[in-house]
């Protein structure tokens, strides 16, 4: 039998629920979410629960500031009752589910200029998802900073699936001297490799099958990364080009901090694409090397593809 978490909807309720833990010097662990919780979110809660004997706090807030005017804010699922059951099963102590007015006093609307203080995320927010979704990371970092100020956690857990978001939050915490440990938890996947996402529920059966191409492309790149960055990129693109149901937004090979990919060493491969009307993202770690392909037909084909990638 699991006990239900206590639900707070205002700043005052949240502060009162955490007051005893703070006075006792207990470690507060925090998992920010937008709800519609699935096994991926549950895994973040388990990481948080294992990290402290103190309270684990989960926030559930669909943040309007990180959605563009034409994006799926109204469509985003709200499933609070089911979300509370997930939190109870994972030993969460407090769920903070504020209203928009609570987080943005006076309300928030894309129809008017938001004149409150916001977080400027810098150049890292203008690439990858930031290039496709201008202003998105301004909204993400602003609401995370607000939540950090309200919860005042010692550590916060985020999923690696949203890798650019994780990198930006780590930079914000470092640059603004917030003193919070940011933990990046491994991506949870379906048996066929598809990364868990609240948006997967929008996919029909055919789109669901097509979406697996994203993770297959990333794994193909991992397998060819020993032959260098161009070979890894070519292998991933070959998978994506064979799946007509996937409309590619970007495929990027980078360093772990999203800079230029190294010729040799650890990196990251990230992909974003639309499957039907649903935009999905995924990423994986990758290790680059510069092994020369052999003279077999397969090796010759790989060498040719690598030369082609370098010239493009």
Phi, psi and omega in degrees: 000131178252146178272147181283143174291157175277134183263127175242137179240354179233163178299320182294318178297318179298313181299319180295321182291333182260357186299314182296318180297321180292318179297327181276357180073023181285152177282128178258123177253144190225136175234103176282135177218169171252018179080199188050051191290142178225189184298331176297315176296319180300324179295326176294320178295323178294320176299316179296317181297322180288340185275346185208150169267354177275194185287142170254126181247133173242130173260144176233106184206118176276105191277111184294335186291338182266003175257135174287165182302333182258006183270182195267044180301310182292332181280341185298131188292139173244114187223057190300315182300314178294324179296320179296327177293320177298315180297320179297318181295335182259010175075026177289140182267320185225133171247123178257112183235078184279163172278168175299320181295328179291321182275330179234084182307130185091354177092173179218135178214137175287350180279350179225160181286128177282115188259012177279174177288132180230169179263125175270115190279350177087188189295330181298338180275359183261355180254171174053240180298329180294327178289326180277334185229074183304133179085350183302311185284339169302315180293319180297308184292326179296313182289324178295320177298319177299313181295320176300319179294327181278316182279325184053057183283159170275327176218152179226140185248129177231153179277146177287346179302320175268071193291319179296320176301314179300315180298319180291321179294319177299319180293319178300314180299319179291310187289329180262011173054048184280341176067033180244135174280122180258119183256129176258111184269148182300148177290134176265136186233155170291169182301330181271003175104346181296128178293135178295137179205146175298335182279349179299335182292345179280347186278134172279172185304319178293318177294323178299319178293320180295325185297336180296341178300332180297309181290326177296322178296318180295319180291324176298319178295318177303319183292332181259359186294338178296340179265006175111169183298313181298321180295321178295318179297316180300317182297318179294315181295327179298321178293314183293324180291337180277356181245098184294342180280359182249123176256106188290134171266301175208153167230122186229135173247124190222177166284170179300334179263017175073019171274198181296139180295136178284153175294324179225134176123192186282144178209194179219144172240130186231144180220146172222140182202159172259133173241108194065230178262006185259127179267126182239150175229157177200164176197161177211156171289156181210147181239117183268148173214186182229044177295135178278127178300149180282184186266010176291163178306319179296318179295321178297318178298320180295318179299318179297318181294323180295317178299319179299316181296322181293329184274351183267000000 
